[in-house]
Amino acid sequence: MPKRFRVVVNGKAYEVEVEEIGEAGVRMASQPMQTYTPPAPVAPVQIVQPVPPAPVAPAPVPSPAPSAPAPAGATTVSAPMPGKILKVSVQPGSIVKSGDLLLILEAMKMENEILAPVSGTVKEVRVRPGDSVNTGDTLVIIA
């Protein structure tokens, strides 16, 4: 048995009759009479999760070029810990006494004074302010 409805589309009123005719479709009566067939059922949408990109290995850190060994009888002053050189107080040719300040090394937000372990003449300074050093890196050579 058809049912009558009043439908407003874009501000215009229509009187329609709708009759259920089963799964195949719905017959709609209006001015003029039309038959409506619903679209075929759509297959369920499968949600595909994006595949995360393969992890990229970090580029290898180039190792510093090996420096020349200290001259025979010279004392090598090495970095006691990793850090950044803030200040260099000596230069090649400087005469130092045991306990004199050679440089300041910042490590873990602390300024560490690197002192001369022996008296002598500075033969070589292998760092500059701003350089990063690792434990055991040669800083100064005293002969």
N, CA, C and O atoms as CSV, one atom per row, in Angstrom:
chain,resi,resn,atom,element,x,y,z
A,1,MET,N,N,0.841,-1.172,0.000
A,1,MET,CA,C,0.000,0.000,0.000
A,1,MET,C,C,0.885,1.234,0.000
A,1,MET,O,O,1.716,1.395,0.894
A,2,PRO,N,N,0.723,2.115,-0.993
A,2,PRO,CA,C,1.573,3.310,-1.080
A,2,PRO,C,C,1.306,4.271,0.070
A,2,PRO,O,O,0.198,4.385,0.595
A,3,LYS,N,N,2.403,4.964,0.433
A,3,LYS,CA,C,2.293,5.984,1.473
A,3,LYS,C,C,2.596,7.315,0.816
A,3,LYS,O,O,3.459,7.410,-0.057
A,4,ARG,N,N,1.876,8.345,1.246
A,4,ARG,CA,C,2.054,9.679,0.671
A,4,ARG,C,C,2.895,10.532,1.613
A,4,ARG,O,O,2.736,10.517,2.834
A,5,PHE,N,N,3.804,11.281,0.975
A,5,PHE,CA,C,4.674,12.166,1.728
A,5,PHE,C,C,4.778,13.492,1.006
A,5,PHE,O,O,4.615,13.580,-0.210
A,6,ARG,N,N,5.051,14.505,1.779
A,6,ARG,CA,C,5.344,15.809,1.193
A,6,ARG,C,C,6.838,16.047,1.415
A,6,ARG,O,O,7.328,15.999,2.544
A,7,VAL,N,N,7.555,16.307,0.312
A,7,VAL,CA,C,8.998,16.456,0.369
A,7,VAL,C,C,9.349,17.829,-0.184
A,7,VAL,O,O,8.795,18.247,-1.201
A,8,VAL,N,N,10.279,18.548,0.487
A,8,VAL,CA,C,10.736,19.852,0.018
A,8,VAL,C,C,12.165,19.671,-0.471
A,8,VAL,O,O,13.035,19.224,0.276
A,9,VAL,N,N,12.406,20.027,-1.758
A,9,VAL,CA,C,13.728,19.934,-2.360
A,9,VAL,C,C,14.083,21.297,-2.922
A,9,VAL,O,O,13.366,21.835,-3.766
A,10,ASN,N,N,15.198,21.859,-2.452
A,10,ASN,CA,C,15.645,23.185,-2.893
A,10,ASN,C,C,14.532,24.227,-2.788
A,10,ASN,O,O,14.374,25.066,-3.675
A,11,GLY,N,N,13.780,24.170,-1.721
A,11,GLY,CA,C,12.730,25.159,-1.497
A,11,GLY,C,C,11.431,24.882,-2.233
A,11,GLY,O,O,10.476,25.646,-2.087
A,12,LYS,N,N,11.362,23.821,-3.016
A,12,LYS,CA,C,10.164,23.491,-3.797
A,12,LYS,C,C,9.511,22.250,-3.192
A,12,LYS,O,O,10.183,21.245,-2.962
A,13,ALA,N,N,8.192,22.318,-2.930
A,13,ALA,CA,C,7.472,21.217,-2.284
A,13,ALA,C,C,6.952,20.255,-3.339
A,13,ALA,O,O,6.460,20.664,-4.391
A,14,TYR,N,N,7.071,18.967,-3.035
A,14,TYR,CA,C,6.551,17.897,-3.903
A,14,TYR,C,C,5.735,16.943,-3.054
A,14,TYR,O,O,6.050,16.694,-1.890
A,15,GLU,N,N,4.680,16.411,-3.659
A,15,GLU,CA,C,3.920,15.343,-3.033
A,15,GLU,C,C,4.341,14.060,-3.684
A,15,GLU,O,O,4.307,13.939,-4.908
A,16,VAL,N,N,4.743,13.082,-2.872
A,16,VAL,CA,C,5.203,11.814,-3.432
A,16,VAL,C,C,4.466,10.667,-2.773
A,16,VAL,O,O,4.031,10.754,-1.624
A,17,GLU,N,N,4.336,9.582,-3.536
A,17,GLU,CA,C,3.806,8.337,-3.006
A,17,GLU,C,C,4.940,7.332,-3.067
A,17,GLU,O,O,5.616,7.211,-4.089
A,18,VAL,N,N,5.146,6.621,-1.992
A,18,VAL,CA,C,6.212,5.626,-1.931
A,18,VAL,C,C,5.566,4.290,-1.651
A,18,VAL,O,O,4.770,4.137,-0.725
A,19,GLU,N,N,5.939,3.307,-2.494
A,19,GLU,CA,C,5.385,1.974,-2.344
A,19,GLU,C,C,6.549,1.009,-2.192
A,19,GLU,O,O,7.469,1.005,-3.011
A,20,GLU,N,N,6.511,0.199,-1.159
A,20,GLU,CA,C,7.567,-0.773,-0.949
A,20,GLU,C,C,7.309,-1.949,-1.860
A,20,GLU,O,O,6.222,-2.527,-1.842
A,21,ILE,N,N,8.335,-2.321,-2.685
A,21,ILE,CA,C,8.141,-3.440,-3.601
A,21,ILE,C,C,9.194,-4.516,-3.378
A,21,ILE,O,O,9.357,-5.397,-4.223
A,22,GLY,N,N,9.896,-4.466,-2.281
A,22,GLY,CA,C,10.850,-5.515,-1.943
A,22,GLY,C,C,12.291,-5.039,-2.052
A,22,GLY,O,O,12.573,-3.841,-2.082
A,23,GLU,N,N,13.193,-6.012,-2.110
A,23,GLU,CA,C,14.620,-5.727,-2.136
A,23,GLU,C,C,15.058,-5.094,-3.456
A,23,GLU,O,O,16.061,-4.380,-3.473
A,24,ALA,N,N,14.357,-5.326,-4.549
A,24,ALA,CA,C,14.805,-4.870,-5.865
A,24,ALA,C,C,14.753,-3.367,-6.005
A,24,ALA,O,O,15.567,-2.814,-6.743
A,25,GLY,N,N,13.871,-2.690,-5.359
A,25,GLY,CA,C,13.822,-1.256,-5.510
A,25,GLY,C,C,12.608,-0.661,-4.845
A,25,GLY,O,O,11.791,-1.381,-4.272
A,26,VAL,N,N,12.483,0.651,-4.916
A,26,VAL,CA,C,11.370,1.383,-4.333
A,26,VAL,C,C,10.761,2.193,-5.456
A,26,VAL,O,O,11.472,2.869,-6.200
A,27,ARG,N,N,9.436,2.126,-5.582
A,27,ARG,CA,C,8.758,2.885,-6.620
A,27,ARG,C,C,8.290,4.188,-6.013
A,27,ARG,O,O,7.650,4.203,-4.962
A,28,MET,N,N,8.617,5.294,-6.687
A,28,MET,CA,C,8.238,6.596,-6.170
A,28,MET,C,C,7.257,7.229,-7.141
A,28,MET,O,O,7.467,7.208,-8.354
A,29,ALA,N,N,6.195,7.788,-6.605
A,29,ALA,CA,C,5.208,8.468,-7.447
A,29,ALA,C,C,5.231,9.942,-7.121
A,29,ALA,O,O,5.106,10.330,-5.959
A,30,SER,N,N,5.388,10.758,-8.129
A,30,SER,CA,C,5.338,12.203,-7.978
A,30,SER,C,C,4.885,12.757,-9.316
A,30,SER,O,O,4.400,11.998,-10.154
A,31,GLN,N,N,5.021,13.999,-9.533
A,31,GLN,CA,C,4.674,14.589,-10.820
A,31,GLN,C,C,5.928,14.704,-11.638
A,31,GLN,O,O,6.687,15.601,-11.268
A,32,PRO,N,N,6.296,14.014,-12.635
A,32,PRO,CA,C,5.710,12.779,-13.153
A,32,PRO,C,C,6.144,11.565,-12.333
A,32,PRO,O,O,7.033,11.692,-11.492
A,33,MET,N,N,5.550,10.406,-12.549
A,33,MET,CA,C,5.820,9.170,-11.826
A,33,MET,C,C,7.208,8.664,-12.203
A,33,MET,O,O,7.538,8.579,-13.386
A,34,GLN,N,N,8.023,8.328,-11.205
A,34,GLN,CA,C,9.367,7.821,-11.445
A,34,GLN,C,C,9.601,6.570,-10.612
A,34,GLN,O,O,8.964,6.367,-9.579
A,35,THR,N,N,10.529,5.730,-11.079
A,35,THR,CA,C,10.900,4.544,-10.320
A,35,THR,C,C,12.340,4.716,-9.867
A,35,THR,O,O,13.220,5.080,-10.648
A,36,TYR,N,N,12.552,4.454,-8.623
A,36,TYR,CA,C,13.898,4.596,-8.051
A,36,TYR,C,C,14.431,3.219,-7.718
A,36,TYR,O,O,13.767,2.428,-7.050
A,37,THR,N,N,15.638,2.939,-8.190
A,37,THR,CA,C,16.312,1.690,-7.849
A,37,THR,C,C,17.565,2.057,-7.066
A,37,THR,O,O,18.423,2.780,-7.573
A,38,PRO,N,N,17.678,1.569,-5.840
A,38,PRO,CA,C,18.863,1.911,-5.049
A,38,PRO,C,C,20.117,1.325,-5.696
A,38,PRO,O,O,20.048,0.305,-6.381
A,39,PRO,N,N,21.235,1.958,-5.481
A,39,PRO,CA,C,22.474,1.430,-6.064
A,39,PRO,C,C,22.822,0.083,-5.451
A,39,PRO,O,O,22.415,-0.245,-4.337
A,40,ALA,N,N,23.587,-0.683,-6.216
A,40,ALA,CA,C,24.013,-1.997,-5.719
A,40,ALA,C,C,24.842,-1.798,-4.464
A,40,ALA,O,O,25.557,-0.805,-4.328
A,41,PRO,N,N,24.740,-2.743,-3.556
A,41,PRO,CA,C,25.534,-2.606,-2.335
A,41,PRO,C,C,27.024,-2.524,-2.680
A,41,PRO,O,O,27.518,-3.204,-3.579
A,42,VAL,N,N,27.701,-1.684,-1.947
A,42,VAL,CA,C,29.130,-1.486,-2.154
A,42,VAL,C,C,29.886,-2.430,-1.230
A,42,VAL,O,O,29.522,-2.618,-0.069
A,43,ALA,N,N,30.940,-3.013,-1.768
A,43,ALA,CA,C,31.759,-3.903,-0.941
A,43,ALA,C,C,32.309,-3.106,0.232
A,43,ALA,O,O,32.613,-1.922,0.087
A,44,PRO,N,N,32.440,-3.733,1.379
A,44,PRO,CA,C,32.962,-3.011,2.542
A,44,PRO,C,C,34.366,-2.478,2.237
A,44,PRO,O,O,35.166,-3.118,1.554
A,45,VAL,N,N,34.627,-1.309,2.760
A,45,VAL,CA,C,35.921,-0.669,2.560
A,45,VAL,C,C,36.916,-1.305,3.519
A,45,VAL,O,O,36.663,-1.440,4.716
A,46,GLN,N,N,38.038,-1.685,2.964
A,46,GLN,CA,C,39.083,-2.253,3.809
A,46,GLN,C,C,40.072,-1.148,4.122
A,46,GLN,O,O,40.620,-0.526,3.213
A,47,ILE,N,N,40.302,-0.900,5.401
A,47,ILE,CA,C,41.230,0.148,5.815
A,47,ILE,C,C,42.620,-0.470,5.875
A,47,ILE,O,O,42.864,-1.444,6.586
A,48,VAL,N,N,43.507,0.122,5.114
A,48,VAL,CA,C,44.875,-0.375,5.066
A,48,VAL,C,C,45.748,0.592,5.851
A,48,VAL,O,O,45.778,1.790,5.570
A,49,GLN,N,N,46.447,0.064,6.823
A,49,GLN,CA,C,47.340,0.882,7.625
A,49,GLN,C,C,48.605,1.155,6.819
A,49,GLN,O,O,49.140,0.245,6.187
A,50,PRO,N,N,49.092,2.404,6.835
A,50,PRO,CA,C,50.320,2.688,6.099
A,50,PRO,C,C,51.489,1.943,6.725
A,50,PRO,O,O,51.559,1.773,7.942
A,51,VAL,N,N,52.392,1.509,5.879
A,51,VAL,CA,C,53.576,0.801,6.350
A,51,VAL,C,C,54.613,1.856,6.728
A,51,VAL,O,O,54.970,2.696,5.903
A,52,PRO,N,N,55.100,1.817,7.973
A,52,PRO,CA,C,56.098,2.822,8.355
A,52,PRO,C,C,57.367,2.613,7.533
A,52,PRO,O,O,57.717,1.483,7.193
A,53,PRO,N,N,58.049,3.711,7.218
A,53,PRO,CA,C,59.278,3.569,6.433
A,53,PRO,C,C,60.332,2.819,7.224
A,53,PRO,O,O,60.367,2.864,8.453
A,54,ALA,N,N,61.179,2.134,6.495
A,54,ALA,CA,C,62.254,1.387,7.152
A,54,ALA,C,C,63.159,2.372,7.879
A,54,ALA,O,O,63.444,3.448,7.353
A,55,PRO,N,N,63.613,2.024,9.073
A,55,PRO,CA,C,64.492,2.949,9.802
A,55,PRO,C,C,65.781,3.166,9.016
A,55,PRO,O,O,66.338,2.248,8.415
A,56,VAL,N,N,66.223,4.402,9.048
A,56,VAL,CA,C,67.448,4.764,8.356
A,56,VAL,C,C,68.577,4.773,9.370
A,56,VAL,O,O,68.499,5.429,10.408
A,57,ALA,N,N,69.614,4.042,9.053
A,57,ALA,CA,C,70.757,3.992,9.969
A,57,ALA,C,C,71.480,5.335,9.927
A,57,ALA,O,O,71.662,5.910,8.854
A,58,PRO,N,N,71.890,5.836,11.090
A,58,PRO,CA,C,72.609,7.115,11.087
A,58,PRO,C,C,73.931,6.969,10.337
A,58,PRO,O,O,74.557,5.909,10.327
A,59,ALA,N,N,74.319,8.050,9.725
A,59,ALA,CA,C,75.585,8.050,8.993
A,59,ALA,C,C,76.723,7.829,9.981
A,59,ALA,O,O,76.710,8.390,11.077
A,60,PRO,N,N,77.697,7.025,9.605
A,60,PRO,CA,C,78.804,6.799,10.538
A,60,PRO,C,C,79.585,8.094,10.753
A,60,PRO,O,O,79.792,8.885,9.832
A,61,VAL,N,N,80.006,8.278,11.991
A,61,VAL,CA,C,80.770,9.468,12.340
A,61,VAL,C,C,82.216,9.203,11.954
A,61,VAL,O,O,82.820,8.232,12.410
A,62,PRO,N,N,82.768,10.070,11.112
A,62,PRO,CA,C,84.160,9.822,10.722
A,62,PRO,C,C,85.084,9.969,11.929
A,62,PRO,O,O,84.944,10.893,12.731
A,63,SER,N,N,86.010,9.056,12.036
A,63,SER,CA,C,86.951,9.149,13.155
A,63,SER,C,C,88.010,10.181,12.796
A,63,SER,O,O,88.407,10.304,11.637
A,64,PRO,N,N,88.461,10.920,13.802
A,64,PRO,CA,C,89.459,11.943,13.507
A,64,PRO,C,C,90.738,11.307,12.978
A,64,PRO,O,O,91.096,10.187,13.343
A,65,ALA,N,N,91.401,12.036,12.125
A,65,ALA,CA,C,92.659,11.530,11.573
A,65,ALA,C,C,93.649,11.346,12.718
A,65,ALA,O,O,93.737,12.195,13.605
A,66,PRO,N,N,94.387,10.254,12.703
A,66,PRO,CA,C,95.342,10.054,13.789
A,66,PRO,C,C,96.392,11.159,13.761
A,66,PRO,O,O,96.932,11.500,12.708
A,67,SER,N,N,96.667,11.710,14.942
A,67,SER,CA,C,97.643,12.794,15.008
A,67,SER,C,C,99.035,12.196,15.188
A,67,SER,O,O,99.199,11.045,15.592
A,68,ALA,N,N,100.005,13.005,14.881
A,68,ALA,CA,C,101.395,12.548,14.999
A,68,ALA,C,C,101.711,12.242,16.455
A,68,ALA,O,O,101.226,12.933,17.351
A,69,PRO,N,N,102.503,11.236,16.697
A,69,PRO,CA,C,102.846,10.917,18.079
A,69,PRO,C,C,103.693,12.031,18.698
A,69,PRO,O,O,104.356,12.799,18.001
A,70,ALA,N,N,103.646,12.089,20.019
A,70,ALA,CA,C,104.425,13.102,20.740
A,70,ALA,C,C,105.915,12.780,20.596
A,70,ALA,O,O,106.294,11.611,20.528
A,71,PRO,N,N,106.752,13.807,20.549
A,71,PRO,CA,C,108.203,13.556,20.466
A,71,PRO,C,C,108.686,12.776,21.687
A,71,PRO,O,O,108.078,12.829,22.756
A,72,ALA,N,N,109.772,12.065,21.509
A,72,ALA,CA,C,110.331,11.273,22.616
A,72,ALA,C,C,110.658,12.191,23.798
A,72,ALA,O,O,111.232,13.264,23.614
A,73,GLY,N,N,110.300,11.777,24.982
A,73,GLY,CA,C,110.571,12.535,26.196
A,73,GLY,C,C,109.560,13.630,26.477
A,73,GLY,O,O,109.670,14.316,27.494
A,74,ALA,N,N,108.584,13.814,25.611
A,74,ALA,CA,C,107.562,14.848,25.815
A,74,ALA,C,C,106.408,14.284,26.641
A,74,ALA,O,O,106.179,13.075,26.678
A,75,THR,N,N,105.692,15.190,27.299
A,75,THR,CA,C,104.521,14.805,28.095
A,75,THR,C,C,103.267,15.185,27.313
A,75,THR,O,O,103.120,16.317,26.852
A,76,THR,N,N,102.384,14.228,27.178
A,76,THR,CA,C,101.128,14.456,26.472
A,76,THR,C,C,100.037,14.731,27.493
A,76,THR,O,O,99.862,13.966,28.441
A,77,VAL,N,N,99.298,15.831,27.300
A,77,VAL,CA,C,98.164,16.150,28.164
A,77,VAL,C,C,96.914,15.743,27.383
A,77,VAL,O,O,96.637,16.288,26.315
A,78,SER,N,N,96.164,14.781,27.923
A,78,SER,CA,C,94.976,14.243,27.247
A,78,SER,C,C,93.697,14.699,27.931
A,78,SER,O,O,93.704,15.080,29.101
A,79,ALA,N,N,92.608,14.656,27.190
A,79,ALA,CA,C,91.298,15.027,27.746
A,79,ALA,C,C,90.866,13.967,28.756
A,79,ALA,O,O,90.823,12.781,28.430
A,80,PRO,N,N,90.544,14.387,29.984
A,80,PRO,CA,C,90.122,13.424,30.998
A,80,PRO,C,C,88.682,12.948,30.812
A,80,PRO,O,O,88.262,11.948,31.395
A,81,MET,N,N,87.929,13.691,29.979
A,81,MET,CA,C,86.512,13.358,29.762
A,81,MET,C,C,86.078,14.013,28.448
A,81,MET,O,O,86.757,14.920,27.967
A,82,PRO,N,N,84.976,13.578,27.867
A,82,PRO,CA,C,84.497,14.249,26.658
A,82,PRO,C,C,83.952,15.625,27.005
A,82,PRO,O,O,83.403,15.830,28.087
A,83,GLY,N,N,84.106,16.562,26.084
A,83,GLY,CA,C,83.596,17.910,26.340
A,83,GLY,C,C,83.940,18.851,25.206
A,83,GLY,O,O,84.291,18.429,24.104
A,84,LYS,N,N,83.830,20.143,25.504
A,84,LYS,CA,C,84.063,21.195,24.515
A,84,LYS,C,C,85.123,22.146,25.073
A,84,LYS,O,O,85.081,22.531,26.242
A,85,ILE,N,N,86.064,22.512,24.220
A,85,ILE,CA,C,87.127,23.434,24.641
A,85,ILE,C,C,86.551,24.848,24.669
A,85,ILE,O,O,86.059,25.338,23.652
A,86,LEU,N,N,86.610,25.504,25.830
A,86,LEU,CA,C,86.114,26.867,25.960
A,86,LEU,C,C,87.228,27.895,25.765
A,86,LEU,O,O,87.024,28.929,25.129
A,87,LYS,N,N,88.405,27.604,26.316
A,87,LYS,CA,C,89.494,28.587,26.283
A,87,LYS,C,C,90.828,27.849,26.251
A,87,LYS,O,O,91.016,26.844,26.937
A,88,VAL,N,N,91.745,28.364,25.443
A,88,VAL,CA,C,93.122,27.843,25.423
A,88,VAL,C,C,94.012,28.963,25.932
A,88,VAL,O,O,94.016,30.056,25.367
A,89,SER,N,N,94.776,28.701,27.008
A,89,SER,CA,C,95.591,29.734,27.650
A,89,SER,C,C,97.050,29.713,27.224
A,89,SER,O,O,97.812,30.600,27.612
A,90,VAL,N,N,97.462,28.719,26.433
A,90,VAL,CA,C,98.864,28.617,26.030
A,90,VAL,C,C,98.962,28.512,24.508
A,90,VAL,O,O,97.966,28.280,23.822
A,91,GLN,N,N,100.160,28.685,24.004
A,91,GLN,CA,C,100.418,28.509,22.577
A,91,GLN,C,C,101.784,27.848,22.443
A,91,GLN,O,O,102.550,27.830,23.406
A,92,PRO,N,N,102.105,27.306,21.271
A,92,PRO,CA,C,103.430,26.683,21.119
A,92,PRO,C,C,104.538,27.681,21.462
A,92,PRO,O,O,104.524,28.831,21.025
A,93,GLY,N,N,105.484,27.208,22.247
A,93,GLY,CA,C,106.597,28.062,22.682
A,93,GLY,C,C,106.410,28.631,24.078
A,93,GLY,O,O,107.361,29.140,24.671
A,94,SER,N,N,105.170,28.550,24.622
A,94,SER,CA,C,104.931,29.058,25.984
A,94,SER,C,C,105.688,28.196,26.990
A,94,SER,O,O,105.754,26.974,26.861
A,95,ILE,N,N,106.259,28.866,28.000
A,95,ILE,CA,C,106.924,28.139,29.092
A,95,ILE,C,C,105.930,28.029,30.230
A,95,ILE,O,O,105.372,29.029,30.679
A,96,VAL,N,N,105.710,26.793,30.698
A,96,VAL,CA,C,104.733,26.550,31.767
A,96,VAL,C,C,105.408,25.857,32.938
A,96,VAL,O,O,106.411,25.158,32.790
A,97,LYS,N,N,104.822,26.076,34.103
A,97,LYS,CA,C,105.263,25.384,35.318
A,97,LYS,C,C,104.186,24.373,35.671
A,97,LYS,O,O,103.030,24.518,35.275
A,98,SER,N,N,104.564,23.378,36.397
A,98,SER,CA,C,103.611,22.371,36.839
A,98,SER,C,C,102.473,23.054,37.602
A,98,SER,O,O,102.721,23.791,38.556
A,99,GLY,N,N,101.229,22.810,37.185
A,99,GLY,CA,C,100.062,23.412,37.836
A,99,GLY,C,C,99.516,24.629,37.113
A,99,GLY,O,O,98.450,25.128,37.475
A,100,ASP,N,N,100.235,25.132,36.079
A,100,ASP,CA,C,99.732,26.284,35.314
A,100,ASP,C,C,98.516,25.866,34.480
A,100,ASP,O,O,98.397,24.716,34.056
A,101,LEU,N,N,97.624,26.826,34.260
A,101,LEU,CA,C,96.413,26.564,33.466
A,101,LEU,C,C,96.775,26.445,31.983
A,101,LEU,O,O,97.399,27.341,31.415
A,102,LEU,N,N,96.379,25.334,31.365
A,102,LEU,CA,C,96.603,25.133,29.936
A,102,LEU,C,C,95.350,25.517,29.142
A,102,LEU,O,O,95.421,26.247,28.154
A,103,LEU,N,N,94.208,25.008,29.598
A,103,LEU,CA,C,92.943,25.278,28.899
A,103,LEU,C,C,91.765,24.975,29.795
A,103,LEU,O,O,91.912,24.391,30.869
A,104,ILE,N,N,90.585,25.385,29.333
A,104,ILE,CA,C,89.340,25.101,30.072
A,104,ILE,C,C,88.467,24.221,29.199
A,104,ILE,O,O,88.182,24.535,28.043
A,105,LEU,N,N,88.048,23.105,29.788
A,105,LEU,CA,C,87.219,22.112,29.109
A,105,LEU,C,C,85.842,22.101,29.765
A,105,LEU,O,O,85.723,21.874,30.969
A,106,GLU,N,N,84.801,22.347,28.964
A,106,GLU,CA,C,83.437,22.286,29.495
A,106,GLU,C,C,82.912,20.871,29.304
A,106,GLU,O,O,82.927,20.327,28.200
A,107,ALA,N,N,82.447,20.288,30.407
A,107,ALA,CA,C,81.863,18.948,30.364
A,107,ALA,C,C,80.700,18.923,31.346
A,107,ALA,O,O,80.848,19.311,32.505
A,108,MET,N,N,79.557,18.470,30.882
A,108,MET,CA,C,78.348,18.384,31.706
A,108,MET,C,C,78.030,19.726,32.364
A,108,MET,O,O,77.681,19.781,33.543
A,109,LYS,N,N,78.153,20.802,31.595
A,109,LYS,CA,C,77.841,22.167,32.018
A,109,LYS,C,C,78.750,22.677,33.131
A,109,LYS,O,O,78.411,23.629,33.834
A,110,MET,N,N,79.913,22.032,33.284
A,110,MET,CA,C,80.888,22.488,34.277
A,110,MET,C,C,82.182,22.839,33.561
A,110,MET,O,O,82.572,22.161,32.611
A,111,GLU,N,N,82.847,23.892,34.011
A,111,GLU,CA,C,84.125,24.292,33.443
A,111,GLU,C,C,85.232,23.609,34.232
A,111,GLU,O,O,85.357,23.796,35.442
A,112,ASN,N,N,86.035,22.812,33.529
A,112,ASN,CA,C,87.126,22.067,34.159
A,112,ASN,C,C,88.461,22.653,33.702
A,112,ASN,O,O,88.724,22.758,32.504
A,113,GLU,N,N,89.293,23.030,34.660
A,113,GLU,CA,C,90.612,23.569,34.333
A,113,GLU,C,C,91.552,22.403,34.074
A,113,GLU,O,O,91.673,21.491,34.891
A,114,ILE,N,N,92.212,22.445,32.928
A,114,ILE,CA,C,93.220,21.431,32.614
A,114,ILE,C,C,94.572,22.088,32.884
A,114,ILE,O,O,94.944,23.069,32.241
A,115,LEU,N,N,95.301,21.518,33.857
A,115,LEU,CA,C,96.561,22.108,34.328
A,115,LEU,C,C,97.758,21.337,33.782
A,115,LEU,O,O,97.657,20.158,33.445
A,116,ALA,N,N,98.886,22.025,33.704
A,116,ALA,CA,C,100.126,21.389,33.245
A,116,ALA,C,C,100.586,20.388,34.296
A,116,ALA,O,O,100.732,20.741,35.466
A,117,PRO,N,N,100.819,19.120,33.883
A,117,PRO,CA,C,101.278,18.133,34.866
A,117,PRO,C,C,102.781,18.250,35.159
A,117,PRO,O,O,103.260,17.747,36.175
A,118,VAL,N,N,103.514,18.915,34.265
A,118,VAL,CA,C,104.972,19.068,34.425
A,118,VAL,C,C,105.374,20.474,33.982
A,118,VAL,O,O,104.613,21.167,33.307
A,119,SER,N,N,106.556,20.874,34.365
A,119,SER,CA,C,107.111,22.145,33.882
A,119,SER,C,C,107.792,21.871,32.551
A,119,SER,O,O,108.307,20.777,32.319
A,120,GLY,N,N,107.791,22.891,31.663
A,120,GLY,CA,C,108.455,22.714,30.373
A,120,GLY,C,C,107.966,23.739,29.361
A,120,GLY,O,O,107.357,24.748,29.717
A,121,THR,N,N,108.241,23.462,28.111
A,121,THR,CA,C,107.845,24.338,27.014
A,121,THR,C,C,106.742,23.654,26.211
A,121,THR,O,O,106.826,22.466,25.902
A,122,VAL,N,N,105.708,24.426,25.879
A,122,VAL,CA,C,104.601,23.869,25.082
A,122,VAL,C,C,105.108,23.693,23.658
A,122,VAL,O,O,105.482,24.660,22.995
A,123,LYS,N,N,105.115,22.452,23.199
A,123,LYS,CA,C,105.574,22.150,21.847
A,123,LYS,C,C,104.429,22.218,20.848
A,123,LYS,O,O,104.609,22.635,19.704
A,124,GLU,N,N,103.252,21.801,21.297
A,124,GLU,CA,C,102.126,21.717,20.365
A,124,GLU,C,C,100.810,21.872,21.117
A,124,GLU,O,O,100.648,21.329,22.210
A,125,VAL,N,N,99.857,22.622,20.524
A,125,VAL,CA,C,98.489,22.734,21.047
A,125,VAL,C,C,97.599,22.161,19.944
A,125,VAL,O,O,97.558,22.705,18.840
A,126,ARG,N,N,96.897,21.086,20.227
A,126,ARG,CA,C,96.124,20.383,19.196
A,126,ARG,C,C,94.631,20.698,19.201
A,126,ARG,O,O,93.859,20.062,18.483
A,127,VAL,N,N,94.223,21.674,20.006
A,127,VAL,CA,C,92.801,22.043,20.059
A,127,VAL,C,C,92.648,23.552,19.979
A,127,VAL,O,O,93.588,24.308,20.226
A,128,ARG,N,N,91.436,23.970,19.625
A,128,ARG,CA,C,91.085,25.398,19.573
A,128,ARG,C,C,89.775,25.563,20.334
A,128,ARG,O,O,89.047,24.589,20.528
A,129,PRO,N,N,89.465,26.787,20.770
A,129,PRO,CA,C,88.171,27.018,21.418
A,129,PRO,C,C,87.031,26.599,20.467
A,129,PRO,O,O,87.051,26.909,19.276
A,130,GLY,N,N,86.057,25.899,21.019
A,130,GLY,CA,C,84.917,25.422,20.228
A,130,GLY,C,C,85.058,23.976,19.800
A,130,GLY,O,O,84.069,23.354,19.414
A,131,ASP,N,N,86.285,23.412,19.857
A,131,ASP,CA,C,86.481,22.013,19.468
A,131,ASP,C,C,85.813,21.081,20.476
A,131,ASP,O,O,85.800,21.352,21.677
A,132,SER,N,N,85.267,19.995,19.979
A,132,SER,CA,C,84.749,18.932,20.839
A,132,SER,C,C,85.816,17.854,20.933
A,132,SER,O,O,86.451,17.506,19.938
A,133,VAL,N,N,86.006,17.331,22.132
A,133,VAL,CA,C,87.022,16.298,22.335
A,133,VAL,C,C,86.405,15.110,23.054
A,133,VAL,O,O,85.398,15.237,23.751
A,134,ASN,N,N,87.028,13.957,22.870
A,134,ASN,CA,C,86.624,12.734,23.559
A,134,ASN,C,C,87.679,12.388,24.604
A,134,ASN,O,O,88.793,12.909,24.567
A,135,THR,N,N,87.328,11.526,25.513
A,135,THR,CA,C,88.263,11.082,26.533
A,135,THR,C,C,89.509,10.502,25.859
A,135,THR,O,O,89.415,9.656,24.970
A,136,GLY,N,N,90.654,10.967,26.291
A,136,GLY,CA,C,91.918,10.439,25.758
A,136,GLY,C,C,92.477,11.208,24.575
A,136,GLY,O,O,93.612,10.955,24.168
A,137,ASP,N,N,91.710,12.150,24.001
A,137,ASP,CA,C,92.229,12.957,22.892
A,137,ASP,C,C,93.397,13.808,23.395
A,137,ASP,O,O,93.358,14.335,24.507
A,138,THR,N,N,94.435,13.936,22.564
A,138,THR,CA,C,95.599,14.753,22.929
A,138,THR,C,C,95.219,16.230,22.811
A,138,THR,O,O,94.703,16.670,21.784
A,139,LEU,N,N,95.485,16.991,23.887
A,139,LEU,CA,C,95.179,18.410,23.913
A,139,LEU,C,C,96.431,19.237,23.705
A,139,LEU,O,O,96.471,20.112,22.840
A,140,VAL,N,N,97.464,18.956,24.508
A,140,VAL,CA,C,98.698,19.748,24.514
A,140,VAL,C,C,99.873,18.781,24.686
A,140,VAL,O,O,99.766,17.751,25.352
A,141,ILE,N,N,101.006,19.153,24.055
A,141,ILE,CA,C,102.238,18.384,24.251
A,141,ILE,C,C,103.273,19.334,24.861
A,141,ILE,O,O,103.536,20.416,24.336
A,142,ILE,N,N,103.850,18.900,25.980
A,142,ILE,CA,C,104.854,19.689,26.702
A,142,ILE,C,C,106.167,18.923,26.693
A,142,ILE,O,O,106.197,17.728,26.988
A,143,ALA,N,N,107.257,19.613,26.353
A,143,ALA,CA,C,108.589,18.946,26.358
A,143,ALA,C,C,109.491,19.653,27.338
A,143,ALA,O,O,110.648,19.265,27.503
